[in-house]
């Protein structure tokens, strides 16, 4: 039963952590973009800043994907465990000529 509680916590926490990762990474990316817009940039700075911005955006989307995928996997494992716990007992064997009541 302990592992079931941990699965519930993971299934709820992982998507939230993935979303928070996305928010933080996009905020960092916007910060890098604002530095880029302040002016006085050379073509080499444009290449560098564009690479930083796109890298942070890619990290944001990967954070979301990992969070939601991890939460989904935890939910599937939790569902399987709960279904195994609630499985009805097997019916009694049927023997010809004998009825079990």
N, C-alpha and C positions, 0 to 999 in steps of 0.2 A: 504494500500500500504506500510505502514511502516513495518508491520510484514513481508511482502515479502522481503524487503531489508535485514532484520535481518536473514531471512532464507537463503538468498544467502550468507551472510557473514558466517553464521554457517556452511553451506554446504561446503564452501571453507576452512574455518579455522580449523575445527575439524580434518580432515585427516592430515593436516600439524602439528597440535599440537600432534596428536597421533604419527606421525613419529618422531618429536623432542623428545617426551617422550622415544621412543625406542632408539634413538641415545644416549641420556643422560644415560639411564639405562644400556645400553650395555657398554658405556664408564666406568661407575662406576664398572660394573662387571669385565671388563678387568683390571681395577685398582686393584681390590681385588685379581684377579688371579695373577697379577704381584707381589703383596706382598707375595702371597703364594709361588711363585717360587724363592724368594730371599734366601730361605734356612733356616735352623735352626728351622724347624717346628716339633712339636710333633704330635702324632696321634690325640690328642684332637684338636690341631690347624687345622689339616686336616679336621676333621668333621665340625668344626666351619666355616672355610673359604669356604668349599664346600657348606654349607648351605647358606652362604651369597651370593655366586656367583649364585647359582641356584635361590634364591629368587629374586635377581636383574634381572636375565634373564626372569623369569616369569613375573615380573612387566613390563619389556620392551614389551613383547608380549601382555599383557593385555592392555597396553597403546595404542598399535597399533590397537588392536581389538576395543576398545572403541572409538577411534578417527574415524576409518572408519565406524563403525556402526552408530555413531552419525551423521556423514556426510551423510550417506545413508538415515537415517530417515529424516533428514532435507530436502534432495532432494525429497523424496517421498511426504512429506507434501507440499513442494513448487510446485511440479508438480500438485498435486491435486488442490491447490488453483489457479494455472494458468489455468488449464483446466476448472474450474468452472467459472472463469472470462470470458473466451472466448467461452462459450457455446452459440450456435446460438439460437435466439429466437424461441419459439414454433410456429409452423405453425398455421394459422388461422383455426378455427373450420370449418368443412365441413357440410353444411346443404343441404339436398336434394332439388334440384330444384332451388337453389340460388347459383350463382357463385359470389365470391368476387374477384374483379379485382383491 
